[in-house]
Amino acid sequence: QVRLVESGGGAVQPGGSLRLSCKAPHAITSVFNPLLLGWYRQAPGKQRELVATITSGGNTEYVGSVKGRFTISRDNSRKMFYLQMNNLQPEDTAVYYCHAQGRDTSWGQGTQVTVSS
């Protein structure tokens, strides 16, 4: 299992931007590089939902509600991956979790994103 440490998040007004980061500080390259990486979010009273994924080859997928606004990326040399969130809306308010899938599943600790005026 890979330990994941998140950073970023916070409170912004509608239309604002935030960048979430997730690092696997103790993973070795041969373990990190093949991982399927992703971001999930969970809003109050709702189930956790998949927001975006990125494969080892850099292929990305997004849930429909964030397409064109969010971008997932990875930097294997730093063992990090990111979620750039633009044009944030109140419905994006949630706790965001980074996720890594290899032989085992790993989760970050979660970070709060609040979008309100």
N, C-alpha and C positions, 0 to 999 in steps of 0.2 A: 504494500500500500504506500502511496506517495503522499507525503504531507504537503498540504496546500495552504498558503498564507495570502489572504486578500488584503487589498488596500484600495483607497478611493471611496467613492460614495459621498453622500452629504445631501444638502438641501439646495434646490435650485428653483427658479421660477419657470413657468411654462415657456418653451422655446429655448431653454438653456441647454448646456452640454455638461457631461461628466465623463470621466474615463476611469474605469475599474481595471485593476491589475491583479494578477494572481501569480504567485511564484512558488516553485517547488524547490526550496532551498537545498534540500539534501539529496535530490534525485541525481543519478548519474545520467549522462547523455544517452547512453544506450537504452535506458529505461524511459526517459522523458520523450525522446523523439518519436517513438511509435504511438504515443498516447493519443486517443481521441479526446479532445478538450472541448469544454462547453461551459455555458453560463445558463443558470436557471434563476427563476425568481418566484417568490411567494408573497402575494398580497394578503392583507388581513382577511381571514375568513375564506380564503381560496386555496385551492391545491397548488402545489409547486408545479410550475410549467417550464418547459424547455424554451429558452430564448434563442440560442445560437450554438452552433458547433463548428469545429474546424478539425479536419483530419490531419494526419501526419504529412500528407502531401499538399496541404493548404486549401483543400476544398471546403467551402463554407455553406452552411444552411441556416436559415432564419425562420422564426415563426412569422406569420404574415403581418402581424400588427407592428413589427419593428423593421420590416424590410424598407430599405432606403434611408433609415434613420440611424440604425446601429451597425457597427462594424466589429467583427471579431478578428483578432490577429494573434500570431504567435511568434516568439523569438526563441528558437531552440537553443541558440548559443547562450542565452541568459536564463533558460529554463523558465520562461515567463510567457503568459498570454494575457490578452487585454480585451476589454469591451469598450469601444468608443460609442457613446450615446449622444446623439444630437437631436435637436428639436424635441426635447423631452416634454411629455404631457402628463397631466395628473394621473392618468391610468397606468403610467409606468411606475408609480409609487409601489415599492415592494422591498423586501429583503432579497438581495441578489447573492447567489452562491456560485462559486466556480466549481468545476467538476472535471475529473480526469478518469478515463476508462481505459484500463489495460486488462491484465489478468484480474486485477481487483478494481474496486470503485473507490475513489477518494473525493472528499468534499472540502471546500474551504469553510471558514467559520461564519461566513455571511456578512454582508455589509448593507446598511440601510440607505436606500435612495428615496428621497421625498421630493415630489414636484408639486408645488403649490404657489399661489400668488398671495 
